[in-house]
Amino acid sequence: MVMDLRGAPHSVKLWQLNGTDYEPQWTPKQGSETRFSSWTPLTNKQSNLQLFEERMKLVLHWFDLWTDSQRKHLLHSLLMRCTKSQLKNCRDMLNETLPVTRVDFTAVLPRFLSLYVMSFLSPRDLCSTAQVSWQWRVLTEQDCLWAGRCIKRGWFLPYAPKEKEFGAWKNHYISCVSTLDWLTHREAAEMYGTLNQANMGVTEEEEERRKERRRRQKIKEAVKEEKRLSMTSRRAWGTNPKPERSRGGSSQTDRSSSELAVRSWPSLSWPLRTAESPATSLSPHRGQLDGAHMTSVSRLFKATTMSPSLPHTVSAALLLLISNRIPAYELVLSGVKAGVTVVLYDHRGTLSALLSQMERAVSGQQVRRLGLLVPGGTEEIHLVNGSILSERTLPYPDLQEFWVKLCGLVAPGQQGGGIDIFCPLAASASGLALMCDLSNLIGLKVRAPLGLATGSFQNILSEWSGGDGGAVPVEQDPAAPALQYMFDSVLLGWCRQAQWMEEVLGQLRNSLELQLQQASVQARGRALGLFLWEKICLDNLCVSRELSEALTVGLTTLSRQEDNRPVEFLSSFLMRWSKEEDGERNQAAGGSSSAPQGLETCPGLIQELPQTPLDWRCSVGREVLHSERLYLGRLSAVLKVYQEPLMAALSSNRAILSNADIQIIFRPVAVILQLNSLFQADLQTRLQHWGADQCVGDVFVKLCSKLNVYTNYLNNYINTIRTIDKCREVKPAFRAFLKRADRTLPTHMLSLQELLLCPVWRIHEYVTLLQALTLQTRPGHPDYSDLCSALNTMLQFREFIQKLKRNSEADRLLEETQKRIQGCPSLIEGNRQLIITQDAMLLRSPDEQIPDSLRTFEHVFDVGLFLFNDALVLTRRRLQHTPFTVCHLSTHTFLASVALSSLAVREILHTRYVSHAFVLNGPHHSWVCATEQGEEKEYFLSVLRSAINSSLAGHQ
């Protein structure tokens, strides 16, 4: 059926069936028919408008027939095709049609404005607001809304909220409010009365109820406080609370865990080894450590990981202050007696930090005596870095304030209170004056060693001053003050062998650093000290001085003779030695008997010299002569053991070293040996004819006049050491020769390099002995002026040695730092010196406009800060871990360098987002860095500011 539409009226249903794509099959003949076509006439505006209205009606009719999803799709398509002006028109029409009457202000306003609006609400309203939505609950539980309300009422949070903890102050406010004692109006009127009517008193029954209520409240508070203290001072898991018997039958009482294993680790109480009580000593076979298994070291210090800031419950009788600059301080920690509180502190800190650490250790209770084992000499002591206590610096306000506060921790002098300083201050006049001034300042007796013994730290084993400012009385046991703090076996081993123990412990620290990094510094030191003590068994090696000397002389004599029965020879030799010693003790006055066979060839033998009772000048002179003979014996060993065989090999055409190298190494030693042999002969002649007016100062003056020999030796010392290292590296014969000769009995168990250090050590001993001689010589004595002159010369020469040592150490550190930093420019320029290095983290903030208290930071990478006296070098630090081990290696790559004169430092306050951070502002860039611990940041910034001030002062 064909439908003819020509001349027929327009039908809407036909448009619905065919749509807008309908095209007629005939050719239009009249212009009026074009309004039903698919194109819009442009020339005829009236027809165009009529056609647009018809089509719009048609589209609207379709829109009415479509579903809701179809309508939304059409609207979305239309809006996507509209321009900005058309969209704005649509927005205005929508606002007129649907005006906005209600909106969530927290979604429109900034966060800080929303918090400001909510800050005017009461706590009850805030709790109600939190029930509106999750968004409102998050805002109403912010700490800034509740902290002020709690602090205003005196309700302080008992802990520091963690970084991601939410609503801590709100919960604390609710907890405090819920525990308040609320009174009704009637109860308040009965208890306090009203404004119009005074309280007429209460009955006896009401008063009794009130007392009972207060009593229950006090009991409740006491129980709560006891629970809090029990949680903070709880012992470490695995510690033994039972007392353990110590040497002498006394028991070790229970002690708080805050004393860092000095009181909570019974196995570290070192009793002496005696034949009567072998079970009470620590045998190397019964020790808790196994040298091959590092896991035993972990078990060793598990009981010592308690925080040092916890309060003590038992007052300590003695307090020992130990600096970490003391060589082999770990061994000292392992030998501390029970009942002694130990405070191991960082020498890089400040006096205020040291005082706070001591106050935490004693927990507000006084100690009977205070011991100071710190670096120092005969005239000064070094408590912390940059703080030197001497007669000249004692009047400084900061030092006086420190010592006045320190004396408050010690019991008064009437109760036996006092201070024991392990530096030989009593060996010099200035040191003795310092002790007197310090005693007058704090009102306590101060004791110190007289310094009559030479060696590593053997002056601690010598006589101690009695603590009075006038005469110098002596204790019945010479080392009695030191033995109050440590066991004598550990003390004896440490005093004699502290230097080489420091080398061993240095290697132990590096190898066990990762295993012990979770423990405290003091627990780590005790573990290392116990490990070393158990393995080397120094308590078995500690023999008396006379026995060790006799055995050394006997073995030396045996090595020079060919005997088929060495045991019998050594036995007869010791018998003759014993008879000779008994004969010398029985002599009433001076003189020396004939020595046994072989003794006259030993330079270490000390012949008895006349000495009157309490003749301290003679005691010092005997110590000078004895130490001089030991010194000459070591110098002679250099020539006999090393030079003579090398020269013999050179003469027999089997040269190990060339003649030039031999002269460089050994010729200065021969010159010093000749000079000191004359000094020893003159000194022995004076001591053989000793009297009250005998003089030895002119002998020292004669020696001081020829100190240019030592000057030449020290100027060539570095070249000598480098020559030995070079020859040992390139000449296998010399390397084998050193392997046979080093550390044997003829070389006193020392290597060639250690023997060449003897002249340096001897100068320091001369200063100590001259100070003791000057102190024991009255000003009117004829020897006093010469002794003072010789002492001043030796002091100047010691300062010259220390300057050479500092320069050599600075050059070595610069060379090591240059090799350590990859891609670093040349550091060896002018007088540049490395001051300190610090590991830190480089931080970055996404928005620099936010205040520091609200700004968050992200960790970019690790950096290393190398502070020199004129610049600060920043490096990128990378950690490379070794597979299947816990070891790692740090590598540094050069990042930037800033001159100190153009560097500014600013600290960032501690917030929940960042801690221990600071900003380094350079001329073109700034870095935000942070350290792991707050103590590291404080010390680094203090040193950095001091270096900046020094650099600015140098440029002015």
Long-range contacts (C-beta under 8 A, 24 or more apart in sequence): 10-36, 12-58, 12-61, 15-58, 104-135, 106-135, 106-136, 106-139, 107-135, 111-139, 114-139, 115-139, 115-142, 115-144, 115-145, 118-145, 119-144, 119-145, 123-149, 123-173, 123-177, 141-166, 141-167, 141-170, 143-167, 143-168, 143-169, 143-170, 145-170, 146-170, 146-172, 146-173, 149-173, 150-176, 161-912, 163-912, 163-913, 229-311, 232-310, 232-311, 233-257, 233-258, 233-310, 233-311, 233-313, 235-264, 236-264, 236-302, 236-303, 236-304, 236-305, 236-306, 238-302, 238-303, 239-264, 239-265, 239-303, 240-266, 244-269, 245-280, 246-271, 246-280, 246-338, 247-271, 247-272, 247-277, 247-280, 252-338, 252-339, 253-314, 254-314, 255-312, 255-313, 255-314, 256-310, 256-311, 256-312, 256-313, 256-314, 257-306, 257-310, 258-306, 258-307, 258-308, 258-309, 258-310, 258-311, 258-312, 258-360, 258-361, 258-363, 259-312, 259-316, 259-341, 259-342, 259-361, 260-304, 260-306, 260-308, 260-342, 260-344, 260-520, 260-522, 260-523, 260-526, 261-301, 261-303, 261-304, 261-306, 261-522, 261-523, 261-526, 262-336, 262-338, 262-340, 262-341, 262-342, 263-314, 263-316, 263-338, 263-339, 263-341, 264-303, 264-304, 264-306, 265-303, 265-304, 265-526, 266-338, 268-334, 268-336, 268-526, 268-530, 269-337, 269-338, 270-334, 270-335, 270-337, 270-487, 270-489, 270-490, 270-533, 271-487, 272-487, 272-488, 272-489, 272-539, 273-489, 273-539, 273-540, 281-539, 282-533, 282-534, 284-534, 284-535, 284-537, 287-530, 287-534, 288-530, 288-534, 289-530, 289-531, 289-534, 289-535, 291-531, 291-535, 294-512, 294-515, 297-512, 297-515, 297-516, 297-527, 297-531, 298-515, 300-527, 300-530, 300-531, 301-516, 301-519, 301-523, 301-524, 301-526, 301-527, 304-519, 304-520, 304-522, 304-523, 304-526, 304-527, 305-518, 305-519, 305-520, 305-523, 306-520, 307-520, 308-357, 308-360, 308-361, 308-520, 308-522, 309-360, 311-360, 311-363, 312-341, 312-361, 312-362, 312-363, 312-365, 313-363, 315-362, 315-365, 315-366, 315-367, 316-340, 316-341, 316-362, 316-365, 316-367, 317-367, 317-368, 317-369, 318-367, 318-368, 318-369, 318-370, 318-371, 318-484, 318-485, 319-343, 319-358, 319-361, 319-362, 319-367, 319-369, 319-370, 319-371, 319-409, 319-410, 320-371, 320-373, 320-485, 321-345, 321-354, 321-358, 321-370, 321-371, 321-372, 321-373, 321-374, 322-373, 322-374, 323-347, 323-373, 323-374, 323-375, 323-382, 323-383, 324-521, 324-525, 325-374, 325-375, 325-382, 326-373, 326-374, 326-375, 326-498, 327-498, 327-499, 327-501, 327-502, 328-494, 328-498, 328-501, 328-502, 328-505, 328-529, 329-373, 329-525, 329-529, 330-505, 330-525, 330-526, 330-527, 330-528, 330-529, 330-532, 331-490, 331-493, 331-494, 331-498, 331-501, 331-505, 331-529, 331-532, 331-533, 332-373, 332-486, 332-490, 332-494, 332-529, 333-522, 333-525, 333-526, 333-529, 334-490, 334-526, 334-529, 334-530, 334-532, 334-533, 335-486, 335-487, 335-489, 335-490, 335-491, 335-494, 335-529, 335-533, 336-485, 336-486, 337-484, 337-485, 337-486, 337-487, 340-484, 340-485, 341-367, 342-522, 344-521, 344-522, 344-525, 346-521, 346-935, 346-939, 347-375, 347-382, 347-384, 347-385, 348-384, 348-385, 348-939, 349-384, 349-385, 349-935, 349-939, 350-384, 350-387, 350-938, 350-939, 350-942, 351-383, 351-384, 351-387, 351-398, 351-399, 351-402, 352-402, 353-935, 353-938, 354-383, 354-384, 354-402, 355-402, 355-405, 355-406, 358-406, 358-409, 359-409, 362-409, 366-408, 366-409, 366-410, 366-411, 366-417, 367-409, 367-410, 367-411, 367-417, 368-410, 368-411, 368-415, 368-416, 368-417, 369-410, 369-416, 369-417, 369-418, 369-419, 369-420, 369-484, 370-406, 370-409, 370-410, 370-418, 370-419, 370-420, 371-419, 371-420, 371-421, 371-422, 371-481, 371-482, 371-484, 371-485, 372-419, 372-420, 372-421, 372-422, 372-423, 373-422, 374-421, 374-422, 374-423, 375-423, 376-421, 376-423, 376-425, 377-423, 377-424, 377-768, 378-423, 378-424, 378-425, 378-427, 378-428, 378-430, 378-431, 378-451, 378-767, 378-768, 378-771, 379-425, 379-428, 379-430, 379-431, 379-434, 379-771, 380-431, 380-434, 381-421, 381-423, 381-425, 389-434, 389-438, 390-430, 390-434, 391-430, 391-431, 391-433, 391-434, 391-437, 394-434, 394-437, 394-438, 394-441, 400-441, 403-438, 403-441, 403-442, 404-441, 404-442, 406-442, 407-442, 407-443, 407-444, 410-444, 412-443, 412-444, 413-443, 413-444, 413-445, 417-444, 417-445, 418-444, 418-445, 418-446, 418-447, 418-467, 419-444, 419-445, 419-446, 419-447, 420-446, 420-447, 420-448, 420-464, 420-481, 420-482, 420-484, 420-485, 421-446, 421-447, 421-448, 422-448, 422-449, 422-457, 422-460, 422-482, 423-448, 423-449, 424-448, 424-449, 424-450, 424-451, 424-459, 424-462, 424-768, 425-449, 426-450, 426-451, 426-464, 426-465, 426-472, 426-775, 427-451, 427-452, 427-459, 427-768, 427-771, 427-772, 427-775, 428-771, 428-772, 428-774, 428-775, 429-771, 429-774, 429-775, 431-771, 432-465, 432-472, 432-775, 435-465, 435-467, 435-469, 436-469, 439-467, 439-469, 440-469, 447-481, 450-474, 450-772, 451-768, 451-771, 451-772, 452-619, 452-620, 452-623, 452-772, 453-623, 454-623, 454-627, 454-765, 454-768, 454-769, 455-495, 455-496, 456-495, 456-496, 456-497, 456-498, 456-499, 457-494, 457-495, 457-496, 457-498, 458-495, 458-496, 459-768, 460-491, 460-495, 461-491, 461-492, 461-495, 489-538, 489-539, 489-542, 490-533, 490-538, 490-539, 492-542, 493-538, 493-539, 493-541, 493-542, 497-538, 501-532, 504-532, 505-529, 505-532, 508-532, 514-886, 514-887, 514-888, 515-886, 546-581, 549-604, 549-605, 550-574, 550-577, 552-604, 552-745, 553-577, 553-598, 553-599, 553-602, 553-604, 553-605, 555-745, 556-602, 556-745, 556-746, 557-597, 557-598, 557-599, 557-601, 557-602, 559-745, 559-746, 560-598, 560-601, 561-598, 573-597, 573-598, 584-608, 590-688, 590-690, 602-633, 603-629, 603-630, 603-632, 603-633, 603-636, 604-629, 604-630, 604-633, 605-629, 609-687, 609-688, 609-690, 610-688, 610-690, 611-690, 612-692, 616-772, 616-776, 617-773, 617-776, 617-777, 618-687, 618-690, 620-769, 620-772, 620-773, 620-776, 621-683, 621-686, 621-687, 621-690, 621-696, 621-773, 622-687, 623-769, 624-683, 624-696, 624-769, 624-773, 625-680, 625-683, 625-684, 625-687, 627-765, 627-769, 628-676, 628-679, 628-680, 628-683, 629-680, 631-676, 631-758, 631-762, 631-765, 632-673, 632-676, 632-677, 632-680, 633-748, 634-747, 634-748, 634-750, 634-755, 634-758, 635-669, 635-672, 635-673, 635-676, 635-755, 635-758, 635-759, 636-673, 637-746, 637-747, 637-748, 637-755, 638-666, 638-669, 638-752, 638-755, 638-756, 639-666, 639-669, 639-670, 639-673, 640-746, 641-741, 641-744, 641-746, 641-747, 642-666, 642-741, 642-752, 643-669, 643-670, 645-737, 645-741, 646-737, 656-731, 656-733, 656-734, 656-737, 657-727, 657-731, 657-734, 661-723, 661-727, 664-716, 664-719, 664-720, 664-723, 665-720, 665-723, 665-724, 668-709, 668-712, 668-713, 668-716, 668-720, 669-713, 669-756, 671-709, 671-712, 671-713, 672-709, 672-710, 672-713, 672-759, 675-703, 675-706, 675-709, 676-703, 679-703, 693-781, 693-782, 693-783, 694-783, 695-782, 695-783, 695-786, 696-773, 696-783, 696-787, 697-773, 697-783, 697-784, 697-785, 697-786, 697-787, 697-789, 697-790, 698-783, 698-786, 700-766, 700-770, 700-786, 700-787, 700-790, 700-794, 701-786, 701-789, 701-790, 701-793, 703-790, 704-789, 704-790, 704-793, 704-794, 704-797, 707-793, 707-797, 710-759, 710-763, 710-797, 711-797, 711-800, 713-759, 714-759, 714-760, 714-800, 714-801, 714-804, 717-756, 717-760, 718-808, 720-756, 721-753, 721-756, 724-752, 724-753, 760-801, 763-794, 763-797, 763-798, 763-801, 764-798, 764-801, 766-794, 767-791, 767-794, 767-795, 767-798, 770-794, 810-834, 817-866, 820-892, 821-866, 821-873, 821-875, 821-892, 821-893, 821-894, 822-891, 822-892, 822-893, 822-894, 823-893, 823-894, 824-873, 824-875, 824-894, 825-894, 825-897, 827-868, 827-873, 830-870, 831-869, 832-868, 832-869, 832-870, 832-871, 833-868, 833-869, 834-866, 834-867, 834-868, 835-867, 835-868, 835-869, 835-943, 835-947, 836-867, 836-940, 836-943, 837-864, 837-865, 837-866, 837-867, 838-864, 838-865, 838-867, 838-931, 838-936, 838-940, 839-863, 839-864, 839-865, 839-877, 839-931, 839-932, 840-864, 840-865, 840-929, 840-930, 840-931, 841-929, 841-930, 841-931, 842-927, 842-928, 842-929, 843-914, 843-917, 843-928, 843-929, 843-930, 844-928, 845-928, 852-908, 852-909, 852-911, 853-909, 853-911, 854-911, 854-913, 855-913, 855-914, 856-913, 856-914, 857-913, 857-914, 857-917, 857-928, 857-930, 863-895, 863-927, 863-929, 864-890, 864-892, 865-929, 865-940, 867-940, 867-943, 867-944, 867-947, 869-900, 869-947, 869-950, 869-951, 870-899, 870-900, 870-951, 871-897, 871-898, 871-899, 871-900, 872-897, 872-898, 872-900, 872-903, 872-920, 872-944, 873-897, 874-898, 874-920, 874-927, 896-922, 896-925, 896-927, 898-922, 898-923, 899-951, 900-947, 900-948, 900-951, 900-952, 901-948, 901-951, 901-952, 901-955, 903-948, 905-941, 905-944, 905-945, 905-948, 907-941, 910-934
